[in-house]
């Protein structure tokens, strides 16, 4: 491998600023079952969990180093009320959702059960809901996390940060949310207010604890399906853009970049994302409608940085190693010129991906992803 001339932090910042670093930045994450499989394949032993480093990828630092991952996440430590558990294995999470471990054949997901506000008719019912309190987290641990990850690009937040549509659907039901967007349902608007208020303060405390060392705030909401967007650009600008600006202005006040996750096809919303102040679109799914890498690079690549493009739905599970290598080379050829590209999976990698395909992605990127 060629010699790196930049730190990971410098590399990612240059890419986001649409300048060419020494090589393309890399990001990596996978579900626990896939992490175990890849580590076993490579003979890597994960670290023991450390409560002061609560992000789920923290024990897998050796694997991140092996792949030359450039991004690290920081997260506060939960110290709030003990969460209720039940005999059937389900449990209550911090949002008051009852969740059930569900075995889907290759691993376990924690599915959401009945939305507790599904029958709410009034704003008063929403206000009476037991919303979480930012005091339930210890933010002091973020200082030590930032110190450990100082040479990396550090992100606070994640796909679920605010997450208006998804998180509201867990409270209110997806059909109610979609109808409520069309009718400006006061109950839904109040749920949005509570989500926004919580995360505004939660994020502020993370940023303050980072003391200037957090490089980006990561937000999320899902606006896309496999074919198109679930909302129109007009509705986004009316309902979501004003709400996001509050959070983005806070992030800018701490001199951070803005990452925003959305699954699916989001091409029609990209001009609005740019207006809102989003720097990095996570995640770019090349097999979703209208998301052809060459086209979005040509149309928006000077104003948006694209994160992702390594498809976990069709490509990684079905390709052989040689095909994976060719796919990665093509992504680099199309998206790397001029910066504005972070190579990563299109979502958290699942256990149906062969470990050798994961290794091929990052090995190929480290072989062909250089600008010099």
C-alpha positions, 0 to 999 in steps of 0.5 A: 500500500502507498504511504499515507500523507494525511491523517484520517481527519484531514483526509475526510475534511478535504473530501467533504470540501471537494478537494482531493486528499491522498486517497478516498476516505473509507467508512465501515460498519456491520451487524454484530454477527457479520463483525464476528464472521469477518474478525474470525476470517481475519484472525482478529480478536475484538476488545472487551466492551468498555462502558466509557466507549459505548458505541457498538463499533468501539470494541472492533477498533482492530478491525477498523484499523485493518480496513484503514477506516477513517471515521469514528463515532462518539456517544454518551454513556447511559446512566438513566433509569433501569429499563424494564424487561419481560419474561418473553425476552422483550424489553422497554427502551429509553423511548418507551418502546417495547421491543422484542428480539426476533431471530431472522435466520442469520441473526437477531433484530429487536423489533418494535411492538405496538406504538403507544401513541397510535390512538392519541387524539390530542396534543395533551396526550402527546405531552403526557407521554414519558419522553426521555430526558437528556439528563439520563446520559453521561456526556463526560465520557465523550472527552476521553473518546475524542482524545483516543480518536484524535487522528480520526474524523469524529462524528457524534449522532447517527442515523436515528438522530432526530429521525422524524418519520421513522421515530414518529412511526414507532410512536404513532404508526406509519400510516398515521404519520403519512396521513398526518404529513398530508393533513398537518395533524396536530398530534404528529406535529407535537410528536415532531416537536418533542423529538426535536427538543430532545435531540437539540439538547442531547446533541448540544451536550455532546458537542459541548463535551467534545470541546471543539473536537467533534468534526460532524453531527450525524442526523437521519430520516428515511425519505426514500423507497427503492423506486422514489421518494416517500415525500415530494420536494415541496412537502420536504421544504414545507414540513422538514426543512424548517425543522432541520435548520434549527439543528443544523444551525446548532451544529454549525455553531460548533464548527461541524460538518453535517451528515444526513442519512436517508435510505432509498432513492433521494435524488429528487430531494437532493436540491432541497438537501443542499438548500438545508445545509447538508454536507454529506448524504448517507447513504447512496444506494446505487441500485435505487431509482434515479441513484446512478452514481455517474448521474448524481455525481455530475448533477450534485457532486460539486455541492454534496459529498456522497457516502456509501455506494457499496450495495449490501442488498444485491451486490455484496451478497451475490457477487464473487470476489472478482466482481466485488473488486470490479464494482469497487474500482468502478465506484472509485473511477466515477465518484472519486474525481474532485473529492466529495466521496466517502466509500462505505456500505450502503447500510450496516453490512448483514450476515449474508455477505461473505467475509472475503467480499468485505475484505475485497471491498477495502483491499481494492479501495486501498489499492485503487483509491489513491489520487497521486 
